[in-house]
């Protein structure tokens, strides 16, 4: 099925140069002269690299058929992450490069989506926000403005900025896109 660049949507997966790419962001640009172009930010699902690319709005692409399976995160050992398929109980191994920034949000027993292309497991997908526990932070400073933030370390090892009132042991929500504090859990 052919997809024109002018029909791009965020999250769409297409084949570019033989690899599956996911559209992260796009913008239509109509210069004073000539045809409209589409400025895109895309992620290569095989390598995990992100690129900004420009296309003519009439350029056609083949859709990349991506399959997702629900799985449970089991554990990490030596830079290899292990996931168990929730239906078949098959185990999948992904290296640190495939998991990427998502490793900062994984907790044992967490349900994730495994992303497959042509039978090969490429990466994982997480919900927009995940719950983590603060394991290390400084106490709140008396009289500090409520807009002031401080560093905190989560149970997954991620360091984030949180408001002054957040204490050690509290559960908070974190955006998986950028790793920023999103509120109390």
C-alpha positions in Angstrom: 0.0 0.0 0.0 1.5 3.3 -1.1 1.4 6.3 1.2 2.1 9.8 0.0 4.4 12.1 2.2 1.5 14.6 2.3 -0.6 12.0 4.2 2.0 11.5 7.0 0.8 11.3 10.6 2.7 11.1 13.9 3.4 7.4 14.7 3.1 6.2 11.0 5.7 3.6 10.0 7.0 3.6 6.4 9.8 2.0 4.5 12.7 4.4 3.6 15.9 3.1 2.0 14.9 -0.5 2.9 14.4 0.1 6.6 11.3 0.7 8.7 11.0 4.3 9.9 8.5 5.9 12.3 7.3 9.4 11.9 7.9 11.3 15.1 7.0 14.8 13.9 6.3 16.5 10.6 5.5 19.9 9.2 4.2 21.0 5.8 6.2 23.8 4.3 5.0 25.8 1.2 7.9 27.9 -0.1 7.1 30.9 -2.3 8.3 29.1 -5.4 8.0 25.4 -6.2 6.3 22.4 -4.8 5.4 21.9 -1.1 7.8 20.0 1.0 7.4 18.0 4.1 10.0 18.4 6.9 10.0 15.3 9.1 11.7 13.9 12.2 11.9 10.2 11.9 13.3 7.2 13.9 14.9 4.2 12.2 13.3 1.2 14.0 16.2 -1.1 13.3 19.1 1.2 14.5 17.2 3.5 16.8 18.8 6.6 15.2 16.7 9.7 14.7 17.0 11.9 11.6 15.4 15.0 10.2 14.5 14.5 6.6 12.8 16.5 3.9 10.5 15.0 1.2 8.5 16.3 -1.7 4.8 16.2 -0.6 4.1 13.9 -3.6 6.7 11.3 -2.7 5.2 7.8 -2.2 6.3 5.3 0.4 5.5 1.7 1.2 3.8 1.1 4.5 6.0 -0.8 7.0 4.0 -3.6 8.7 4.8 -3.5 12.4 3.5 -6.1 14.8 3.3 -5.6 18.5 3.0 -8.3 21.2 2.4 -7.8 24.9 5.3 -9.0 27.1 6.5 -8.8 30.7 9.9 -7.5 31.6 11.8 -10.1 33.6 15.3 -9.0 34.3 18.6 -7.6 32.9 21.9 -9.4 32.9 25.2 -8.2 31.3 23.5 -5.6 29.1 20.9 -8.1 27.9 17.2 -7.5 28.7 14.8 -10.4 29.0 11.1 -10.3 28.2 8.4 -13.0 28.4 5.5 -13.1 25.9 2.3 -12.9 27.9 0.5 -15.5 25.7 3.1 -18.0 24.6 5.6 -17.6 27.5 8.4 -17.4 24.9 11.5 -15.5 26.1 12.9 -12.6 24.0 16.3 -11.1 24.5 17.1 -7.5 23.6 20.5 -5.8 23.9 21.0 -2.4 25.5 21.0 -0.6 22.1 17.6 -2.1 21.2 16.0 -1.0 24.5 17.7 2.4 24.4 16.4 5.2 26.6 13.5 3.0 27.7 15.8 1.1 30.1 15.4 4.0 32.5 11.7 3.1 33.0 11.8 -0.7 33.3 10.8 -2.3 36.5 10.6 -6.1 37.1 7.2 -7.5 36.2 6.2 -4.4 34.1 4.1 -5.0 31.0 5.6 -3.6 27.7 4.9 -3.9 24.0 7.5 -5.7 21.9 7.8 -4.2 18.4 8.4 -6.7 15.5 9.2 -6.2 11.9 9.3 -9.2 9.5 9.5 -11.5 12.5 12.5 -9.7 14.1 12.0 -8.1 17.6 13.4 -4.5 17.1 12.6 -2.6 20.3 10.0 -2.1 23.1 7.2 0.4 23.4 6.1 1.8 26.7 3.0 3.8 27.8 3.3 7.6 27.8 3.8 7.7 31.6 5.2 5.2 34.1 5.2 5.0 37.9 8.6 5.0 39.6 9.7 5.3 43.3 12.0 8.0 44.5 14.9 6.3 46.3 17.2 9.3 46.9 16.6 13.0 47.2 17.3 15.9 49.5 14.8 17.1 52.0 12.6 20.1 51.1 14.1 23.5 51.9 11.9 25.5 54.3 10.8 28.7 52.7 11.8 27.7 49.2 9.4 28.8 46.4 7.0 26.0 45.3 8.3 26.4 41.7 11.9 25.5 42.7 12.9 21.9 41.8 15.6 19.5 43.0 17.3 16.3 41.8 15.9 12.9 42.7 17.0 9.4 41.8 14.4 6.8 40.9 14.4 3.0 41.6 15.3 2.5 38.0 18.4 4.6 38.3 17.1 7.6 36.4 17.9 11.1 37.8 15.0 13.6 37.3 14.0 17.1 38.5 11.1 17.0 41.0 9.3 19.8 43.0 10.6 20.6 46.5 7.7 18.8 48.2 8.6 15.3 46.8 10.2 13.1 49.5 12.2 9.9 49.4 10.0 6.8 49.1 7.2 8.6 47.2 5.8 7.3 43.9 5.8 9.7 41.0 4.8 9.6 37.3 7.5 10.2 34.6 7.0 10.9 30.9 8.7 8.1 28.9 9.3 10.4 25.9 11.6 12.9 27.7 12.2 11.4 31.2 10.6 14.4 33.0 8.5 14.5 36.1 4.8 14.3 35.3 3.1 14.4 38.8 2.5 12.3 41.8 1.3 8.7 41.3 
